Amino acid sequence: MNNKSESNNTASADTCRPSLTTGSADPYMEEICDKIRHGEPVGFMDALAAIEYQRQRKLQEPPPFWKRAIRFFLPNSQDQARGE
């Protein structure tokens, strides 16, 4: 009974978050990430997998408008900031 109520809660939470509905979200990894966000203990391998999962999700997201505008108007500013 408790597992059923938890799965219903996570399903409703997924529909409320726009970042989870875009792309291909892995429900298990999203559950692990939510546990980490709430301070619940997770296994070491799950934590490492969650870090890699979040990194991959961030790489898939398009940059915010202001970053695209800066790159458009100042195309070399990112290279100069890195010292290249």
N, C-alpha and C positions, 0 to 999 in steps of 0.2 A: 504494500500500500504506500509506504513512504517513497519507494523508488518511482512509483507512478506519479506521485505529486511533484517530485523533483523534476522528472522529465517534462511534465506539463509546464512547470515554471521556466525551465530553460527554453522550451519552444516558444513561449510567449515573449521571453526576453530577446530571443533572436529576431523576432519580427519588429521589435522596437528599435533595434540598433541598425542604422543604415550601413555602417561599415561591415557588418556581418552578412548583409544580404547581397552585397556586391562581390563579384568574383566567386571563387569556389572555396567556401569556408568549410573546414573540417570540424564537425561537431565535437569530436573527442578533444581535439586540441583547443577549441574554444572553451570547453568545459575546464580544461587544465589551466588555461590563461585566466579564466574567471576565478578559479580557486586561488591562484597566485595574487590576483588583484585584491581579493578579500582577505588575504593573509592566512589562508588555510594551508597546512603542510602538504607538499607533494613530493614524489620521489625525485631523486637526483637526475635520473635519465629523463623523466617527464619534464623537469625544469629546463634541461638543456634542449630538449625537443621543442619546448614552448618558445624559447629564445630564438631558435632557428626559424620556427614557424612565423613568429612575429616579424622577424627580419625579412623573410620572403614576402609576407603580406605588405610590408611597408614599401618594398621595391616594386610591387605591382601597382601601388596607388599612384595616380598622377600627382605631380607637384601642385601645391596651392597656386592660385592665380598670381599672387604677389611675387612668388619666386619665378614664375614664367615671365612676368612682365619685366623683372630685373634682368633676366637672361636675354630678353628680347632687346631691351634698350642698352644694356651693357654686356655684350656677349663674352668679353674677356675678363669680366670682373671675378668670375669664379676661379679662373686659372690664376689670376694675380693673388687672390686670397690664399691659395694653396702654395704660392711661391714658385709656380712653374714659369 
